[in-house]
Amino acid sequence: MSPSFDISQFGIVAEDEYTHPFSPDHADWNESYFFDWYSEDATFAGHCRVGWHPGQNRVLFWLFVYHNQEWLMIEEYRLPLSALQLDSTGKAFNYEGWGLEFSYTPGEPLLNGTLDVSGFARVISGQRLGMVLPVALNLTLEAVAPPHSRGAGEVESHSAQGYSTNRYEQPIKAECAATIDGHAQTCQVRGERDHSWGPRPWDMEWSFLVINNEDFSLQATVVRIPEWPPIKMGYFKGADGEMLNLTDVDFQVDYNAGAPEQAVQGKISLSCENDTVISADLIPVTGTEIDITHTFASPRRTEYRRSLVQCRFHGEHEGVVSPGWFECNRNVTDDTVENN
């Protein structure tokens, strides 16, 4: 059946489902695939990132799964690039070794696909804190809207002469089959995936919100790059409407530096290109801190956190309460209250 949307609405083409040539002149070149998901009641959720740095000869992988009030985590940031297979046997990427396997198999490009992960995860919160448990996950996803992109952008450090550099975000619905320590369950979930390629210096701050439910999907980002004004972008798409660019993003939120599991709360206000304003209260459910110390030229800690949240919407969407994800990366010297 044909999709109800044009996958190329924002300039992304079917070939962008797969991997891209990289510039050997950029040690920080990174290509990555990211997936997140959550159940409607926010009791089951997770996110997975697979990225590779050809100039550093390594693969970065993480998997975080939230289930039964426990967080389970696999972080592997120094896997050998030589062990990663790209664009082989129908898979965009495939890794297998030392008790860890992960792959992504596109179906119809930019429309559906399957993420598979299996390995051993450490419990980092909850009743079984500290245990290492076997985990297997299958995420069979279907796009609910076109991939959204604002193009390669104008930031010089994110471009490479003669090479395609870009990223896209795409809302999805999926069936997630997970087996944790021998106990299997299957959930219907929603979330988002993204795919990015190009030079990617991590020395910047950002805040990021994604919401996806039966009524609408949205993604909003504020990026702060040294010597640049804040970059604000994203999209909003009603269930039966066109995907719209955001023209303004305002996160009026408090950050809790001392509690990664309750890292953020406050209000959001998003303006669309048709002058619609989307507003909501943001309430934390749970969350974790993620290790990106190794991505900086001089390794250091930042507050890089991903929070499962509930948003209570107002105005046109009064009464809608939806789970979502709020991600932020902040320098540790920042105040715990920040107005974006």
Secondary structure, DSSP 4 states (H G I P E B T S, - for coil): ---SS-TTTTS--GGGGS-----TT-TTEEEEEEEEEEETTSSEEEEEEEEEEGGGTEEEEEEEEEETTEEEEEEEEEEEGGGEEEEETTEEEEEEETTEEEEEEESSTTTEEEEEEEEEEEEEESTTTT-EEEEEEEEEEEESSPPB---S-S-GGG--TTS--EEEEEEEEEEEEEEETTEEEEEEEEEEEEEEEEE----SEEEEEEEE-SSEEEEEEEEE-TTSPPEEEEEEEETTS-EEEEEEEEEEEEE-TT-GGG-EEEEEEEEETTS-EEEEEEEEEEEEE---GGGSSS---EEEEEEEEEEEE-GGGTT-EEEEEEEEEEETTS-SEEE-
